Amino acid sequence: MKPFVTQIDSSKIALLKEALLEQGFELSTPPYTHFAGKKKGLSVTLYTSLKLTVMGKEMGPFIEFFLEPQILGTFTFTHPVAAKELDLTARIGVDEAGKGDFFGPLCIASVYGAGDDILKMAALGIKDSKNLSDATVLKLADQIKKNFIHEVIRISPLKYNEMYASFGNLNSLLAWGHATAIENVCQKSGCTNVVIDKFAHEHVVERAVARKKLNITLTQKVRAEEDLVVASASILARAAFLDGMKKLSTECGFELPKGASAQVKEAARKAISTFGREVLPKISKTHFKTTNEV
């Protein structure tokens, strides 16, 4: 197997040296190196040029589980195809969750990714949140929050109903949420390239962006969650929605189902019989036809 060769940042020298000692490497200092480490099946050398070489039959697990995630932050060894095929250009992805659910908040999230960030998203197994279990969504959301610039806007049912009455329709409310999430991550990242999952005519979001005087390049695509950065946003939005649903269910003392099914109507009737009709604006989106049906 050919040796793995890469560059590291000077700020990681001490961290790498300490980690090698903890992992049982014997260190030496040959000419033109910061250090060289050896143990059975593995040899690691860091040159003064900051070129790092890894050799030996155990190099695969060492690189995949330690070197790339903890030192390099890049994944060109474990995901070489992704490194070649993925779009690594800098962009902000935006998506929402909860708009079709009678109970719970409306959540919009935005995430910034570029270059190695996007390779890391691929390594984490990020994909459209609709194709992931709730447990996986919550787990990945924690990783996204730790690793990438992001923003999450969660609009509680009570606030949602107030805003819906003000905006007059869901698409205008969604456009405001998207524009706000975009604005916040633009300010944090400096990025002006934005991709969102298309949910209305292009001008709806464009007008909301214009009101905030954002100078961005906006792409609105159907099934935009196929983009890893948008998929990351979809996971954050979904996780925020799940967390909101859990809190509302705890307050009610029984589970509030997702969607707008017969089970949802049954839960709504139970909430009304327990707390009175005034509870609905606090736990649901009252413009849904479900409100009249229950």
C-alpha positions in Angstrom: 0.0 0.0 0.0 1.3 3.5 -0.9 2.0 5.8 1.9 -0.6 8.5 2.7 0.9 12.0 2.3 -0.8 15.2 3.4 -0.1 18.6 5.0 -1.1 19.6 8.5 -1.5 23.0 10.2 1.2 24.1 12.5 -1.3 24.6 15.3 -1.9 20.8 15.3 1.7 19.7 15.9 1.5 19.5 19.6 -1.9 17.8 19.5 -0.6 15.1 17.1 2.5 14.5 19.1 0.5 14.1 22.4 -2.0 11.8 20.7 0.7 9.6 19.2 2.3 9.2 22.6 -1.0 8.3 24.1 -1.5 5.6 21.4 1.8 3.9 22.2 4.0 5.3 19.5 7.8 5.5 20.1 8.9 8.9 19.0 12.3 10.0 17.6 13.6 13.1 15.8 15.3 12.3 12.5 16.8 15.2 10.5 14.3 17.6 8.9 11.4 16.3 11.0 9.4 17.6 13.9 9.2 13.9 15.0 8.7 10.4 13.7 6.5 7.8 15.4 6.5 4.1 15.1 4.6 1.2 16.5 3.6 -2.3 15.2 2.1 -1.9 11.7 2.3 1.9 11.6 4.8 4.6 10.9 4.0 8.4 11.1 6.5 11.1 10.2 6.0 14.9 10.4 8.6 16.9 8.5 9.6 20.4 9.2 7.8 21.4 6.0 4.6 20.2 7.8 4.3 17.3 5.3 2.9 14.3 7.1 3.4 10.7 5.9 1.6 7.6 7.2 2.7 4.1 6.3 2.0 0.5 7.3 -0.7 -2.1 7.2 -2.6 -0.5 10.0 -2.7 3.0 8.3 -6.4 2.6 7.2 -8.1 2.6 10.6 -5.5 5.1 12.0 -6.4 7.6 9.3 -10.1 7.0 9.2 -10.9 7.0 12.9 -8.2 9.3 14.3 -6.1 11.4 11.8 -8.8 12.7 9.5 -11.6 13.5 12.0 -9.4 14.7 14.9 -6.4 16.3 13.3 -6.9 17.0 9.6 -10.6 17.7 9.4 -10.5 16.4 5.8 -11.6 13.1 4.4 -9.7 12.6 1.1 -8.4 9.2 2.2 -11.6 7.6 3.4 -13.8 9.3 0.8 -11.7 9.8 -2.3 -14.7 9.5 -4.7 -16.6 12.1 -2.8 -13.7 14.5 -2.9 -13.7 14.3 -6.7 -17.4 14.2 -7.4 -19.0 16.4 -4.7 -19.6 20.1 -5.4 -17.3 21.7 -2.8 -18.1 25.3 -3.6 -19.0 27.5 -0.7 -22.8 27.9 -0.1 -25.5 28.2 2.4 -28.3 25.6 2.4 -31.8 26.3 3.8 -34.8 24.0 4.6 -37.8 23.8 6.9 -39.8 21.3 8.9 -43.2 21.3 10.4 -45.2 23.2 7.8 -47.4 20.2 7.1 -47.9 19.2 10.7 -51.0 20.3 12.6 -49.2 20.2 15.9 -45.8 21.7 16.7 -43.6 24.5 15.6 -42.5 25.6 12.2 -38.7 25.4 12.0 -36.3 26.8 9.4 -32.6 26.1 9.4 -29.6 27.3 7.4 -26.1 25.8 7.3 -22.9 27.0 5.7 -20.5 24.5 4.0 -17.5 24.7 1.7 -14.6 22.4 0.7 -13.6 20.2 3.6 -16.9 21.0 5.4 -18.8 19.3 2.6 -16.5 16.3 2.7 -17.1 16.1 6.4 -20.9 16.1 5.8 -20.4 13.2 3.4 -18.3 11.3 6.0 -21.0 11.9 8.7 -23.6 10.2 6.5 -25.8 13.3 6.0 -28.7 13.0 3.7 -32.3 14.3 3.4 -33.9 14.1 6.8 -37.0 12.5 5.3 -34.8 9.4 4.7 -33.5 9.2 8.3 -35.0 7.9 11.5 -35.9 10.5 14.2 -33.0 9.1 16.4 -30.5 9.5 13.6 -31.8 13.0 12.8 -31.2 14.1 16.5 -27.7 12.5 16.5 -26.6 14.1 13.3 -28.1 17.5 14.3 -25.7 17.5 17.3 -22.7 16.9 14.9 -23.9 19.6 12.5 -24.2 22.1 15.3 -20.7 21.3 16.6 -19.0 21.4 13.2 -20.7 23.9 10.9 -21.9 27.5 11.0 -25.7 27.4 11.3 -28.9 29.1 12.3 -32.2 27.6 13.5 -35.4 29.5 13.7 -38.2 27.7 15.7 -41.6 29.4 15.6 -43.8 28.1 18.4 -47.5 27.4 17.5 -48.7 30.5 19.4 -46.2 32.8 17.6 -46.9 31.0 14.3 -50.6 31.7 14.6 -49.9 35.4 15.3 -47.5 35.6 12.4 -49.8 33.7 10.0 -52.6 36.2 10.7 -50.2 39.0 10.0 -48.7 37.6 6.8 -52.0 36.2 5.5 -50.5 33.0 4.0 -48.0 30.3 4.7 -45.6 30.9 1.8 -45.1 34.6 2.9 -44.4 33.4 6.4 -42.0 30.7 5.1 -40.2 33.3 2.9 -39.6 35.5 5.9 -38.2 32.6 7.9 -35.9 31.6 5.0 -34.7 35.2 4.6 -34.0 35.5 8.3 -32.1 32.2 8.4 -30.1 33.3 5.3 -29.3 36.7 6.8 -27.9 35.3 10.0 -25.6 32.8 8.4 -24.5 35.3 5.7 -23.4 37.5 8.5 -21.5 34.7 10.3 -19.9 33.2 7.2 -19.6 36.0 4.7 -21.0 33.7 2.1 -23.5 35.0 -0.4 -24.2 31.8 -2.4 -27.5 30.3 -1.2 -29.5 27.2 -2.2 -33.0 26.5 -0.9 -35.7 23.9 -1.4 -38.3 25.5 -3.6 -41.7 25.8 -2.0 -43.3 28.6 -3.9 -42.9 30.9 -6.9 -39.3 32.3 -7.0 -40.4 35.9 -6.4 -41.9 35.0 -3.0 -38.5 34.4 -1.4 -36.8 36.9 -3.6 -39.0 39.7 -2.3 -38.4 38.6 1.3 -34.6 38.6 0.7 -34.9 42.1 -0.9 -36.6 43.5 2.1 -33.6 42.5 4.2 -31.3 44.1 1.6 -29.3 41.0 1.2 -27.0 40.9 -1.8 -26.9 37.2 -2.5 -27.1 34.7 -5.4 -30.2 32.6 -4.6 -30.9 29.2 -6.2 -34.3 27.7 -5.6 -34.5 24.0 -6.5 -37.1 21.2 -6.3 -35.6 18.4 -4.2 -32.8 20.6 -3.1 -32.2 18.2 -0.1 -30.1 16.1 -2.5 -27.5 18.8 -1.9 -25.5 17.9 1.2 -25.5 21.4 2.6 -29.3 21.7 2.2 -29.7 18.2 3.6 -27.7 19.4 6.7 -30.2 22.3 7.1 -33.1 19.8 6.7 -31.7 17.8 9.6 -31.4 20.8 11.9 -34.9 21.9 11.1 -36.3 18.5 11.6 -34.4 18.1 14.9 -35.8 21.4 16.1 -39.3 20.3 15.2 -38.9 17.0 17.0 -37.7 18.8 20.1 -40.6 21.2 20.0 -43.1 18.3 19.6 -41.5 16.5 22.6 -41.9 19.6 24.8 -45.5 20.2 23.8 -46.3 16.5 24.4 -44.8 16.7 27.8 -46.8 19.8 28.6 -50.0 18.0 27.5 -49.3 14.8 29.3 -49.7 12.7 26.2 -48.1 12.3 22.8 -49.0 14.7 20.0 -48.7 12.8 16.7 -47.0 14.3 13.6 -48.8 15.1 10.4 -52.6 15.7 10.0 -54.0 12.2 10.2 -57.0 10.7 12.0 -54.7 10.1 15.0 -53.9 13.8 15.0 -57.6 14.7 15.1 -58.1 12.3 18.0 -55.2 13.9 19.9 -56.7 17.4 19.2 -60.1 16.3 20.6 -58.4 14.9 23.7 -56.5 18.2 24.2 -59.7 20.2 23.9 -61.6 17.9 26.4 -58.7 18.1 28.8 -57.7 21.8 28.6 -60.5 23.5 26.7 -60.6 25.0 23.2 -58.2 27.8 24.1 -55.4 25.2 24.1 -55.3 24.7 20.3 -53.5 28.0 19.4 -50.8 27.0 21.9 -50.1 23.6 20.4 -51.3 23.7 16.8 -51.5 25.6 13.5 -55.1 26.8 13.7 -55.5 27.7 10.0 -55.4 24.0 9.2 -58.8 22.6 8.3 -58.2 20.1 11.1 -59.3 22.9 13.5 -62.8 23.0 12.1 -63.0 19.3 11.9 -62.4 18.8 15.6 
